[in-house]
Structures are given as C-alpha cells and as structure tokens.
Amino acid sequence: MDLEQYRLLCGWSQNQMARQAGVDASTVGKALKGQSISITTADKLATAISKKLGRSVPWQSIEGLNVKV
C-alpha cells in the first residue's frame, strides 16, 4: 500500500495525518507526491499509521515513499 491508501484507510485528511505524525502538513503533501522526505519523517508517519491501525507498519513497507538516507 502507498501512503495515500494508508491515509484513506485511517480516515485522515492530509492535515489530520500531519497532526497524528507530528509533522508539518506541507511535509505530508510532499510525501504523498513522492518527493523526498527524511527517515525521521518516514518513521513518524509509519508510527502514526501503526498506532491507528493497531499493527506494525514499518516505513520501508509503505510503497512509493522517497526517503533520503
């Protein structure tokens, strides 16, 4: 699943996803567009998704994330 699919599965707007992950809404927008994000941001997004879904979703399993290492 890609980030947009996870966002929809969680029932979040982009702003809600940003709040849940503790990142800026523009950063979520970048991630959704496939632009480069940090590992820290990817981890925060995955952690928020994991908490919402009640299961582990590592950032490495989110398709299409462009993570700069």
WOQUIPE-V229890 format. One record per residue. PHI is phi in radians with two decimals (none if undefined). PSI is psi in radians with two decimals (NA if undefined). Layout:
BEGIN
phi: [PHI | PHI]
psi: [PSI | PSI]
END
This chain:
BEGIN
phi: [none | -1.64 | -1.10 | -1.10 | -1.13 | -1.12 | -1.03 | -1.17 | -1.06 | -1.36 | 1.31 | -1.82 | -1.38 | -1.08 | -1.14 | -1.13 | -1.05 | -1.06 | -1.08 | -1.09 | -1.54 | 1.29 | -2.20 | -1.27 | -1.05 | -1.15 | -1.18 | -1.08 | -1.02 | -1.07 | -1.08 | -1.16 | -1.52 | 1.48 | -1.38 | -1.17 | -2.29 | -1.37 | -1.07 | -1.04 | -1.12 | -1.03 | -1.15 | -1.10 | -1.11 | -1.12 | -1.13 | -1.10 | -1.10 | -1.03 | -1.09 | -1.13 | -1.54 | 1.23 | -2.67 | -1.31 | -2.24 | -1.17 | -1.06 | -1.12 | -1.59 | -1.49 | -1.12 | 1.45 | -1.21 | -1.76 | -1.77 | -1.44 | -1.89]
psi: [2.53 | 3.08 | -0.68 | -0.71 | -0.73 | -0.71 | -0.81 | -0.71 | -0.64 | -0.22 | 0.50 | 2.56 | 3.01 | -0.70 | -0.70 | -0.73 | -0.76 | -0.80 | -0.80 | -0.61 | -0.24 | 0.60 | 2.94 | 2.53 | -0.61 | -0.53 | -0.72 | -0.74 | -0.75 | -0.81 | -0.71 | -0.49 | -0.04 | 0.22 | 2.82 | 2.34 | 2.83 | 2.84 | -0.67 | -0.80 | -0.77 | -0.73 | -0.71 | -0.73 | -0.81 | -0.67 | -0.76 | -0.75 | -0.78 | -0.78 | -0.77 | -0.72 | -0.20 | 0.49 | 2.78 | 2.20 | 1.60 | 2.57 | -0.50 | -0.38 | -0.08 | 1.95 | 2.46 | -0.04 | 2.26 | 1.60 | 2.15 | 2.29 | NA]
END
